[in-house]
Amino acid sequence: MADESDRTRAHVFVSGTVQGVYYRANTRDTAQEKGIDGWVRNLDDGRVEAVFEGPDEAVESMIEWCHTGSPAAAVENVEAEFEVPGGESGFEIRY
């Protein structure tokens, strides 16, 4: 595993038309392509919540990706807070 000091963690909330449009599946696939660990899930209020952990540049590019997301999504807002890495391993869709 990479040295934790080389990793960053972003806790992200995405609002807009982001549920029922394969946003979570596309997020998982994109995160795996970029080598990012973490998870993604739908929230009851219609938003999508995600945690991304990995190298700074990869996490930043994942946050940028969230502004577009899946082809059918209509993203209105992306909020990201940076946190201390929690040792996520792999990327999963949570239910």
Gaussian input, Z-matrix of N, CA and C with variables (Angstrom, degrees):
# hf/3-21g

backbone

0 1
 N
 C     1     B1
 C     2     B2     1     A1
 N     3     B3     2     A2     1     D1
 C     4     B4     3     A3     2     D2
 C     5     B5     4     A4     3     D3
 N     6     B6     5     A5     4     D4
 C     7     B7     6     A6     5     D5
 C     8     B8     7     A7     6     D6
 N     9     B9     8     A8     7     D7
 C    10    B10     9     A9     8     D8
 C    11    B11    10    A10     9     D9
 N    12    B12    11    A11    10    D10
 C    13    B13    12    A12    11    D11
 C    14    B14    13    A13    12    D12
 N    15    B15    14    A14    13    D13
 C    16    B16    15    A15    14    D14
 C    17    B17    16    A16    15    D15
 N    18    B18    17    A17    16    D16
 C    19    B19    18    A18    17    D17
 C    20    B20    19    A19    18    D18
 N    21    B21    20    A20    19    D19
 C    22    B22    21    A21    20    D20
 C    23    B23    22    A22    21    D21
 N    24    B24    23    A23    22    D22
 C    25    B25    24    A24    23    D23
 C    26    B26    25    A25    24    D24
 N    27    B27    26    A26    25    D25
 C    28    B28    27    A27    26    D26
 C    29    B29    28    A28    27    D27
 N    30    B30    29    A29    28    D28
 C    31    B31    30    A30    29    D29
 C    32    B32    31    A31    30    D30
 N    33    B33    32    A32    31    D31
 C    34    B34    33    A33    32    D32
 C    35    B35    34    A34    33    D33
 N    36    B36    35    A35    34    D34
 C    37    B37    36    A36    35    D35
 C    38    B38    37    A37    36    D36
 N    39    B39    38    A38    37    D37
 C    40    B40    39    A39    38    D38
 C    41    B41    40    A40    39    D39
 N    42    B42    41    A41    40    D40
 C    43    B43    42    A42    41    D41
 C    44    B44    43    A43    42    D42
 N    45    B45    44    A44    43    D43
 C    46    B46    45    A45    44    D44
 C    47    B47    46    A46    45    D45
 N    48    B48    47    A47    46    D46
 C    49    B49    48    A48    47    D47
 C    50    B50    49    A49    48    D48
 N    51    B51    50    A50    49    D49
 C    52    B52    51    A51    50    D50
 C    53    B53    52    A52    51    D51
 N    54    B54    53    A53    52    D52
 C    55    B55    54    A54    53    D53
 C    56    B56    55    A55    54    D54
 N    57    B57    56    A56    55    D55
 C    58    B58    57    A57    56    D56
 C    59    B59    58    A58    57    D57
 N    60    B60    59    A59    58    D58
 C    61    B61    60    A60    59    D59
 C    62    B62    61    A61    60    D60
 N    63    B63    62    A62    61    D61
 C    64    B64    63    A63    62    D62
 C    65    B65    64    A64    63    D63
 N    66    B66    65    A65    64    D64
 C    67    B67    66    A66    65    D65
 C    68    B68    67    A67    66    D66
 N    69    B69    68    A68    67    D67
 C    70    B70    69    A69    68    D68
 C    71    B71    70    A70    69    D69
 N    72    B72    71    A71    70    D70
 C    73    B73    72    A72    71    D71
 C    74    B74    73    A73    72    D72
 N    75    B75    74    A74    73    D73
 C    76    B76    75    A75    74    D74
 C    77    B77    76    A76    75    D75
 N    78    B78    77    A77    76    D76
 C    79    B79    78    A78    77    D77
 C    80    B80    79    A79    78    D78
 N    81    B81    80    A80    79    D79
 C    82    B82    81    A81    80    D80
 C    83    B83    82    A82    81    D81
 N    84    B84    83    A83    82    D82
 C    85    B85    84    A84    83    D83
 C    86    B86    85    A85    84    D84
 N    87    B87    86    A86    85    D85
 C    88    B88    87    A87    86    D86
 C    89    B89    88    A88    87    D87
 N    90    B90    89    A89    88    D88
 C    91    B91    90    A90    89    D89
 C    92    B92    91    A91    90    D90
 N    93    B93    92    A92    91    D91
 C    94    B94    93    A93    92    D92
 C    95    B95    94    A94    93    D93
 N    96    B96    95    A95    94    D94
 C    97    B97    96    A96    95    D95
 C    98    B98    97    A97    96    D96
 N    99    B99    98    A98    97    D97
 C   100   B100    99    A99    98    D98
 C   101   B101   100   A100    99    D99
 N   102   B102   101   A101   100   D100
 C   103   B103   102   A102   101   D101
 C   104   B104   103   A103   102   D102
 N   105   B105   104   A104   103   D103
 C   106   B106   105   A105   104   D104
 C   107   B107   106   A106   105   D105
 N   108   B108   107   A107   106   D106
 C   109   B109   108   A108   107   D107
 C   110   B110   109   A109   108   D108
 N   111   B111   110   A110   109   D109
 C   112   B112   111   A111   110   D110
 C   113   B113   112   A112   111   D111
 N   114   B114   113   A113   112   D112
 C   115   B115   114   A114   113   D113
 C   116   B116   115   A115   114   D114
 N   117   B117   116   A116   115   D115
 C   118   B118   117   A117   116   D116
 C   119   B119   118   A118   117   D117
 N   120   B120   119   A119   118   D118
 C   121   B121   120   A120   119   D119
 C   122   B122   121   A121   120   D120
 N   123   B123   122   A122   121   D121
 C   124   B124   123   A123   122   D122
 C   125   B125   124   A124   123   D123
 N   126   B126   125   A125   124   D124
 C   127   B127   126   A126   125   D125
 C   128   B128   127   A127   126   D126
 N   129   B129   128   A128   127   D127
 C   130   B130   129   A129   128   D128
 C   131   B131   130   A130   129   D129
 N   132   B132   131   A131   130   D130
 C   133   B133   132   A132   131   D131
 C   134   B134   133   A133   132   D132
 N   135   B135   134   A134   133   D133
 C   136   B136   135   A135   134   D134
 C   137   B137   136   A136   135   D135
 N   138   B138   137   A137   136   D136
 C   139   B139   138   A138   137   D137
 C   140   B140   139   A139   138   D138
 N   141   B141   140   A140   139   D139
 C   142   B142   141   A141   140   D140
 C   143   B143   142   A142   141   D141
 N   144   B144   143   A143   142   D142
 C   145   B145   144   A144   143   D143
 C   146   B146   145   A145   144   D144
 N   147   B147   146   A146   145   D145
 C   148   B148   147   A147   146   D146
 C   149   B149   148   A148   147   D147
 N   150   B150   149   A149   148   D148
 C   151   B151   150   A150   149   D149
 C   152   B152   151   A151   150   D150
 N   153   B153   152   A152   151   D151
 C   154   B154   153   A153   152   D152
 C   155   B155   154   A154   153   D153
 N   156   B156   155   A155   154   D154
 C   157   B157   156   A156   155   D155
 C   158   B158   157   A157   156   D156
 N   159   B159   158   A158   157   D157
 C   160   B160   159   A159   158   D158
 C   161   B161   160   A160   159   D159
 N   162   B162   161   A161   160   D160
 C   163   B163   162   A162   161   D161
 C   164   B164   163   A163   162   D162
 N   165   B165   164   A164   163   D163
 C   166   B166   165   A165   164   D164
 C   167   B167   166   A166   165   D165
 N   168   B168   167   A167   166   D166
 C   169   B169   168   A168   167   D167
 C   170   B170   169   A169   168   D168
 N   171   B171   170   A170   169   D169
 C   172   B172   171   A171   170   D170
 C   173   B173   172   A172   171   D171
 N   174   B174   173   A173   172   D172
 C   175   B175   174   A174   173   D173
 C   176   B176   175   A175   174   D174
 N   177   B177   176   A176   175   D175
 C   178   B178   177   A177   176   D176
 C   179   B179   178   A178   177   D177
 N   180   B180   179   A179   178   D178
 C   181   B181   180   A180   179   D179
 C   182   B182   181   A181   180   D180
 N   183   B183   182   A182   181   D181
 C   184   B184   183   A183   182   D182
 C   185   B185   184   A184   183   D183
 N   186   B186   185   A185   184   D184
 C   187   B187   186   A186   185   D185
 C   188   B188   187   A187   186   D186
 N   189   B189   188   A188   187   D187
 C   190   B190   189   A189   188   D188
 C   191   B191   190   A190   189   D189
 N   192   B192   191   A191   190   D190
 C   193   B193   192   A192   191   D191
 C   194   B194   193   A193   192   D192
 N   195   B195   194   A194   193   D193
 C   196   B196   195   A195   194   D194
 C   197   B197   196   A196   195   D195
 N   198   B198   197   A197   196   D196
 C   199   B199   198   A198   197   D197
 C   200   B200   199   A199   198   D198
 N   201   B201   200   A200   199   D199
 C   202   B202   201   A201   200   D200
 C   203   B203   202   A202   201   D201
 N   204   B204   203   A203   202   D202
 C   205   B205   204   A204   203   D203
 C   206   B206   205   A205   204   D204
 N   207   B207   206   A206   205   D205
 C   208   B208   207   A207   206   D206
 C   209   B209   208   A208   207   D207
 N   210   B210   209   A209   208   D208
 C   211   B211   210   A210   209   D209
 C   212   B212   211   A211   210   D210
 N   213   B213   212   A212   211   D211
 C   214   B214   213   A213   212   D212
 C   215   B215   214   A214   213   D213
 N   216   B216   215   A215   214   D214
 C   217   B217   216   A216   215   D215
 C   218   B218   217   A217   216   D216
 N   219   B219   218   A218   217   D217
 C   220   B220   219   A219   218   D218
 C   221   B221   220   A220   219   D219
 N   222   B222   221   A221   220   D220
 C   223   B223   222   A222   221   D221
 C   224   B224   223   A223   222   D222
 N   225   B225   224   A224   223   D223
 C   226   B226   225   A225   224   D224
 C   227   B227   226   A226   225   D225
 N   228   B228   227   A227   226   D226
 C   229   B229   228   A228   227   D227
 C   230   B230   229   A229   228   D228
 N   231   B231   230   A230   229   D229
 C   232   B232   231   A231   230   D230
 C   233   B233   232   A232   231   D231
 N   234   B234   233   A233   232   D232
 C   235   B235   234   A234   233   D233
 C   236   B236   235   A235   234   D234
 N   237   B237   236   A236   235   D235
 C   238   B238   237   A237   236   D236
 C   239   B239   238   A238   237   D237
 N   240   B240   239   A239   238   D238
 C   241   B241   240   A240   239   D239
 C   242   B242   241   A241   240   D240
 N   243   B243   242   A242   241   D241
 C   244   B244   243   A243   242   D242
 C   245   B245   244   A244   243   D243
 N   246   B246   245   A245   244   D244
 C   247   B247   246   A246   245   D245
 C   248   B248   247   A247   246   D246
 N   249   B249   248   A248   247   D247
 C   250   B250   249   A249   248   D248
 C   251   B251   250   A250   249   D249
 N   252   B252   251   A251   250   D250
 C   253   B253   252   A252   251   D251
 C   254   B254   253   A253   252   D252
 N   255   B255   254   A254   253   D253
 C   256   B256   255   A255   254   D254
 C   257   B257   256   A256   255   D255
 N   258   B258   257   A257   256   D256
 C   259   B259   258   A258   257   D257
 C   260   B260   259   A259   258   D258
 N   261   B261   260   A260   259   D259
 C   262   B262   261   A261   260   D260
 C   263   B263   262   A262   261   D261
 N   264   B264   263   A263   262   D262
 C   265   B265   264   A264   263   D263
 C   266   B266   265   A265   264   D264
 N   267   B267   266   A266   265   D265
 C   268   B268   267   A267   266   D266
 C   269   B269   268   A268   267   D267
 N   270   B270   269   A269   268   D268
 C   271   B271   270   A270   269   D269
 C   272   B272   271   A271   270   D270
 N   273   B273   272   A272   271   D271
 C   274   B274   273   A273   272   D272
 C   275   B275   274   A274   273   D273
 N   276   B276   275   A275   274   D274
 C   277   B277   276   A276   275   D275
 C   278   B278   277   A277   276   D276
 N   279   B279   278   A278   277   D277
 C   280   B280   279   A279   278   D278
 C   281   B281   280   A280   279   D279
 N   282   B282   281   A281   280   D280
 C   283   B283   282   A282   281   D281
 C   284   B284   283   A283   282   D282

   B1=1.4605
   B2=1.5295
   B3=1.2960
   B4=1.4601
   B5=1.5273
   B6=1.2999
   B7=1.4598
   B8=1.5336
   B9=1.3315
   B10=1.4714
   B11=1.5245
   B12=1.3371
   B13=1.4690
   B14=1.5271
   B15=1.3379
   B16=1.4592
   B17=1.5308
   B18=1.3312
   B19=1.4624
   B20=1.5213
   B21=1.3205
   B22=1.4491
   B23=1.5249
   B24=1.3231
   B25=1.4705
   B26=1.5166
   B27=1.3190
   B28=1.4658
   B29=1.5229
   B30=1.3327
   B31=1.4710
   B32=1.5239
   B33=1.3330
   B34=1.4620
   B35=1.5257
   B36=1.3381
   B37=1.4709
   B38=1.5182
   B39=1.3385
   B40=1.4647
   B41=1.5223
   B42=1.3313
   B43=1.4659
   B44=1.5204
   B45=1.3226
   B46=1.4610
   B47=1.5214
   B48=1.3235
   B49=1.4640
   B50=1.5190
   B51=1.3364
   B52=1.4640
   B53=1.5313
   B54=1.3273
   B55=1.4599
   B56=1.5232
   B57=1.3411
   B58=1.4564
   B59=1.5161
   B60=1.3448
   B61=1.4660
   B62=1.5346
   B63=1.3378
   B64=1.4652
   B65=1.5235
   B66=1.3327
   B67=1.4699
   B68=1.5232
   B69=1.3459
   B70=1.4719
   B71=1.5225
   B72=1.3276
   B73=1.4722
   B74=1.5268
   B75=1.3211
   B76=1.4607
   B77=1.5269
   B78=1.3407
   B79=1.4641
   B80=1.5243
   B81=1.3342
   B82=1.4646
   B83=1.5255
   B84=1.3233
   B85=1.4647
   B86=1.5282
   B87=1.3281
   B88=1.4662
   B89=1.5211
   B90=1.3301
   B91=1.4663
   B92=1.5285
   B93=1.3219
   B94=1.4659
   B95=1.5233
   B96=1.3289
   B97=1.4697
   B98=1.5249
   B99=1.3336
   B100=1.4651
   B101=1.5294
   B102=1.3361
   B103=1.4635
   B104=1.5150
   B105=1.3354
   B106=1.4596
   B107=1.5246
   B108=1.3263
   B109=1.4615
   B110=1.5180
   B111=1.3479
   B112=1.4560
   B113=1.5098
   B114=1.3284
   B115=1.4664
   B116=1.5213
   B117=1.3360
   B118=1.4641
   B119=1.5268
   B120=1.3307
   B121=1.4698
   B122=1.5180
   B123=1.3483
   B124=1.4594
   B125=1.5194
   B126=1.3282
   B127=1.4659
   B128=1.5283
   B129=1.3252
   B130=1.4656
   B131=1.5254
   B132=1.3400
   B133=1.4743
   B134=1.5318
   B135=1.3510
   B136=1.4600
   B137=1.5139
   B138=1.3309
   B139=1.4681
   B140=1.5334
   B141=1.3175
   B142=1.4592
   B143=1.5247
   B144=1.3328
   B145=1.4628
   B146=1.5171
   B147=1.3345
   B148=1.4624
   B149=1.5206
   B150=1.3244
   B151=1.4600
   B152=1.5207
   B153=1.3239
   B154=1.4566
   B155=1.5212
   B156=1.3271
   B157=1.4615
   B158=1.5139
   B159=1.3296
   B160=1.4547
   B161=1.5215
   B162=1.3233
   B163=1.4707
   B164=1.5333
   B165=1.3258
   B166=1.4694
   B167=1.5231
   B168=1.3338
   B169=1.4636
   B170=1.5203
   B171=1.3315
   B172=1.4648
   B173=1.5249
   B174=1.3297
   B175=1.4670
   B176=1.5272
   B177=1.3243
   B178=1.4690
   B179=1.5293
   B180=1.3381
   B181=1.4616
   B182=1.5276
   B183=1.3228
   B184=1.4639
   B185=1.5299
   B186=1.3229
   B187=1.4708
   B188=1.5375
   B189=1.3259
   B190=1.4695
   B191=1.5200
   B192=1.3360
   B193=1.4652
   B194=1.5282
   B195=1.3233
   B196=1.4708
   B197=1.5266
   B198=1.3294
   B199=1.4612
   B200=1.5348
   B201=1.3235
   B202=1.4652
   B203=1.5183
   B204=1.3332
   B205=1.4604
   B206=1.5108
   B207=1.3125
   B208=1.4648
   B209=1.5329
   B210=1.3291
   B211=1.4696
   B212=1.5324
   B213=1.3234
   B214=1.4646
   B215=1.5273
   B216=1.3308
   B217=1.4684
   B218=1.5267
   B219=1.3363
   B220=1.4654
   B221=1.5278
   B222=1.3239
   B223=1.4587
   B224=1.5226
   B225=1.3263
   B226=1.4667
   B227=1.5225
   B228=1.3435
   B229=1.4587
   B230=1.5209
   B231=1.3308
   B232=1.4633
   B233=1.5196
   B234=1.3319
   B235=1.4625
   B236=1.5136
   B237=1.3305
   B238=1.4610
   B239=1.5225
   B240=1.3160
   B241=1.4575
   B242=1.5134
   B243=1.3221
   B244=1.4621
   B245=1.5163
   B246=1.3222
   B247=1.4573
   B248=1.5289
   B249=1.3290
   B250=1.4617
   B251=1.5296
   B252=1.3404
   B253=1.4615
   B254=1.5271
   B255=1.3384
   B256=1.4598
   B257=1.5137
   B258=1.3340
   B259=1.4492
   B260=1.5154
   B261=1.3280
   B262=1.4719
   B263=1.5302
   B264=1.3201
   B265=1.4626
   B266=1.5155
   B267=1.3253
   B268=1.4518
   B269=1.5176
   B270=1.3300
   B271=1.4641
   B272=1.5106
   B273=1.3353
   B274=1.4623
   B275=1.5268
   B276=1.3237
   B277=1.4611
   B278=1.5120
   B279=1.3244
   B280=1.4682
   B281=1.5240
   B282=1.3178
   B283=1.4727
   B284=1.5125
   A1=109.98
   A2=116.46
   A3=121.41
   A4=110.43
   A5=115.76
   A6=122.14
   A7=108.69
   A8=117.14
   A9=121.18
   A10=112.19
   A11=118.20
   A12=120.03
   A13=111.49
   A14=116.68
   A15=120.52
   A16=111.76
   A17=115.88
   A18=120.54
   A19=110.41
   A20=114.92
   A21=120.83
   A22=107.69
   A23=115.90
   A24=121.61
   A25=107.89
   A26=115.36
   A27=121.11
   A28=108.27
   A29=115.22
   A30=122.66
   A31=104.92
   A32=115.68
   A33=121.15
   A34=110.86
   A35=115.25
   A36=122.39
   A37=107.69
   A38=116.21
   A39=121.68
   A40=108.46
   A41=116.52
   A42=120.22
   A43=110.24
   A44=114.36
   A45=122.08
   A46=108.25
   A47=116.45
   A48=120.65
   A49=106.48
   A50=115.31
   A51=120.59
   A52=112.46
   A53=116.89
   A54=119.82
   A55=108.69
   A56=115.76
   A57=120.28
   A58=113.59
   A59=116.81
   A60=121.08
   A61=111.17
   A62=116.11
   A63=123.00
   A64=112.96
   A65=116.54
   A66=120.17
   A67=110.99
   A68=116.73
   A69=119.27
   A70=111.60
   A71=117.28
   A72=120.39
   A73=110.89
   A74=116.44
   A75=120.20
   A76=111.40
   A77=116.20
   A78=120.20
   A79=109.92
   A80=116.49
   A81=120.41
   A82=110.98
   A83=116.39
   A84=120.03
   A85=111.33
   A86=116.69
   A87=121.03
   A88=110.68
   A89=117.16
   A90=120.98
   A91=110.57
   A92=116.61
   A93=119.81
   A94=111.22
   A95=117.54
   A96=121.28
   A97=110.96
   A98=116.72
   A99=121.95
   A100=112.57
   A101=117.50
   A102=121.00
   A103=113.28
   A104=116.58
   A105=121.98
   A106=110.26
   A107=115.58
   A108=122.24
   A109=108.90
   A110=116.30
   A111=120.36
   A112=112.37
   A113=115.35
   A114=120.88
   A115=110.45
   A116=115.12
   A117=122.12
   A118=108.07
   A119=116.73
   A120=120.31
   A121=110.35
   A122=115.20
   A123=121.37
   A124=109.22
   A125=116.27
   A126=121.98
   A127=108.77
   A128=115.98
   A129=120.93
   A130=112.84
   A131=117.70
   A132=120.26
   A133=112.88
   A134=117.08
   A135=120.23
   A136=114.59
   A137=116.84
   A138=120.02
   A139=110.38
   A140=114.84
   A141=122.39
   A142=106.88
   A143=115.74
   A144=122.56
   A145=108.20
   A146=116.84
   A147=120.17
   A148=110.01
   A149=114.77
   A150=122.15
   A151=106.63
   A152=115.57
   A153=121.93
   A154=108.68
   A155=116.76
   A156=121.44
   A157=109.11
   A158=115.57
   A159=119.93
   A160=109.80
   A161=116.21
   A162=120.39
   A163=110.48
   A164=116.16
   A165=121.66
   A166=113.27
   A167=116.45
   A168=120.36
   A169=111.65
   A170=116.94
   A171=120.59
   A172=110.63
   A173=116.91
   A174=120.63
   A175=110.10
   A176=117.13
   A177=120.93
   A178=110.74
   A179=116.75
   A180=119.23
   A181=110.62
   A182=117.10
   A183=120.50
   A184=110.44
   A185=116.93
   A186=120.51
   A187=109.43
   A188=116.36
   A189=119.88
   A190=110.29
   A191=116.90
   A192=121.58
   A193=110.51
   A194=117.00
   A195=121.46
   A196=112.55
   A197=117.56
   A198=120.31
   A199=112.11
   A200=116.81
   A201=121.92
   A202=110.04
   A203=115.54
   A204=120.78
   A205=112.70
   A206=115.34
   A207=120.02
   A208=109.97
   A209=116.80
   A210=120.31
   A211=114.40
   A212=118.49
   A213=121.26
   A214=113.28
   A215=117.29
   A216=120.77
   A217=111.31
   A218=114.90
   A219=122.13
   A220=106.31
   A221=115.76
   A222=121.73
   A223=110.23
   A224=116.13
   A225=121.42
   A226=111.68
   A227=117.07
   A228=119.71
   A229=110.40
   A230=115.33
   A231=121.94
   A232=107.23
   A233=115.95
   A234=121.68
   A235=107.68
   A236=117.10
   A237=120.79
   A238=109.66
   A239=115.70
   A240=122.16
   A241=107.58
   A242=116.43
   A243=119.85
   A244=109.41
   A245=115.72
   A246=123.08
   A247=108.97
   A248=115.38
   A249=121.09
   A250=108.14
   A251=118.84
   A252=120.50
   A253=111.56
   A254=114.83
   A255=120.00
   A256=113.91
   A257=116.75
   A258=119.83
   A259=114.72
   A260=116.98
   A261=120.48
   A262=109.08
   A263=115.81
   A264=120.66
   A265=108.67
   A266=117.05
   A267=121.19
   A268=110.26
   A269=116.15
   A270=120.13
   A271=108.73
   A272=116.21
   A273=119.92
   A274=112.14
   A275=114.36
   A276=120.96
   A277=106.19
   A278=116.25
   A279=120.97
   A280=109.44
   A281=114.89
   A282=120.54
   A283=110.81
   D1=144.70
   D2=-179.43
   D3=-66.95
   D4=154.30
   D5=176.20
   D6=-59.28
   D7=130.14
   D8=-177.89
   D9=-57.51
   D10=-27.46
   D11=-178.27
   D12=-68.22
   D13=-17.37
   D14=178.80
   D15=-92.56
   D16=2.26
   D17=-176.16
   D18=-111.77
   D19=150.99
   D20=173.70
   D21=-129.12
   D22=161.12
   D23=-179.64
   D24=-130.72
   D25=130.32
   D26=176.15
   D27=-120.77
   D28=131.24
   D29=175.26
   D30=-104.50
   D31=116.80
   D32=-167.30
   D33=-120.79
   D34=139.63
   D35=173.68
   D36=-123.45
   D37=127.02
   D38=-177.56
   D39=-117.60
   D40=128.26
   D41=178.86
   D42=-118.88
   D43=161.39
   D44=-176.38
   D45=125.11
   D46=-153.87
   D47=175.08
   D48=-88.41
   D49=87.63
   D50=-173.45
   D51=-127.85
   D52=5.48
   D53=174.74
   D54=-116.80
   D55=142.01
   D56=-178.28
   D57=78.13
   D58=14.08
   D59=-178.95
   D60=-127.49
   D61=23.98
   D62=179.35
   D63=63.16
   D64=25.94
   D65=-179.86
   D66=-63.29
   D67=-45.15
   D68=-178.36
   D69=-64.19
   D70=-44.09
   D71=-179.19
   D72=-63.78
   D73=-42.25
   D74=178.13
   D75=-66.23
   D76=-37.20
   D77=177.25
   D78=-62.67
   D79=-46.65
   D80=179.29
   D81=-59.31
   D82=-48.50
   D83=-177.27
   D84=-62.34
   D85=-42.39
   D86=-179.48
   D87=-67.33
   D88=-42.42
   D89=178.78
   D90=-61.67
   D91=-42.12
   D92=179.24
   D93=-65.00
   D94=-38.59
   D95=177.12
   D96=-62.15
   D97=-35.84
   D98=-177.35
   D99=-87.75
   D100=-3.27
   D101=179.89
   D102=74.63
   D103=30.97
   D104=-178.35
   D105=-98.83
   D106=138.68
   D107=175.71
   D108=-96.73
   D109=159.28
   D110=175.96
   D111=141.31
   D112=-150.28
   D113=-177.00
   D114=-158.99
   D115=166.73
   D116=178.02
   D117=-144.21
   D118=145.34
   D119=177.81
   D120=-155.09
   D121=158.91
   D122=173.21
   D123=-82.74
   D124=146.61
   D125=173.65
   D126=-107.38
   D127=155.65
   D128=-178.40
   D129=-62.34
   D130=-23.64
   D131=-177.72
   D132=-86.72
   D133=7.25
   D134=176.56
   D135=96.71
   D136=-7.89
   D137=178.12
   D138=-86.09
   D139=168.22
   D140=170.74
   D141=-113.57
   D142=135.21
   D143=177.92
   D144=-112.52
   D145=139.55
   D146=179.17
   D147=-145.83
   D148=154.04
   D149=171.67
   D150=-124.59
   D151=129.13
   D152=178.37
   D153=-119.83
   D154=129.02
   D155=175.41
   D156=-128.52
   D157=135.89
   D158=177.77
   D159=164.69
   D160=-165.69
   D161=177.65
   D162=-59.02
   D163=146.28
   D164=-177.66
   D165=-47.16
   D166=-51.82
   D167=-175.22
   D168=-63.38
   D169=-38.69
   D170=-179.35
   D171=-67.83
   D172=-41.56
   D173=179.34
   D174=-65.87
   D175=-43.07
   D176=177.68
   D177=-59.65
   D178=-42.26
   D179=-178.98
   D180=-69.19
   D181=-30.57
   D182=177.53
   D183=-69.04
   D184=-40.21
   D185=176.82
   D186=-62.27
   D187=-43.22
   D188=177.52
   D189=-60.46
   D190=-42.64
   D191=179.47
   D192=-57.69
   D193=-37.40
   D194=-177.28
   D195=-59.80
   D196=-26.18
   D197=179.78
   D198=-65.67
   D199=-22.08
   D200=176.15
   D201=-107.90
   D202=-52.54
   D203=177.31
   D204=67.90
   D205=-147.20
   D206=-177.44
   D207=-70.63
   D208=156.25
   D209=-176.82
   D210=-56.57
   D211=-32.30
   D212=-177.13
   D213=-88.90
   D214=-5.63
   D215=-177.44
   D216=-76.88
   D217=153.71
   D218=171.66
   D219=-127.17
   D220=87.64
   D221=-175.38
   D222=-75.56
   D223=129.50
   D224=177.63
   D225=-100.17
   D226=-36.89
   D227=-175.57
   D228=-154.79
   D229=145.69
   D230=174.40
   D231=-129.33
   D232=121.46
   D233=176.06
   D234=-111.21
   D235=131.51
   D236=179.82
   D237=-131.77
   D238=131.08
   D239=174.33
   D240=-118.75
   D241=134.35
   D242=179.04
   D243=-91.09
   D244=137.56
   D245=-175.67
   D246=-132.97
   D247=172.34
   D248=174.93
   D249=-72.35
   D250=131.92
   D251=179.38
   D252=-54.71
   D253=140.34
   D254=-177.07
   D255=-109.07
   D256=9.43
   D257=177.48
   D258=78.93
   D259=31.08
   D260=177.12
   D261=-59.50
   D262=147.23
   D263=178.66
   D264=-136.99
   D265=121.26
   D266=-175.81
   D267=80.13
   D268=176.97
   D269=179.13
   D270=-133.81
   D271=130.62
   D272=-175.69
   D273=-135.76
   D274=156.98
   D275=169.74
   D276=-92.10
   D277=126.12
   D278=177.69
   D279=-99.80
   D280=146.39
   D281=-179.48
   D282=-118.63

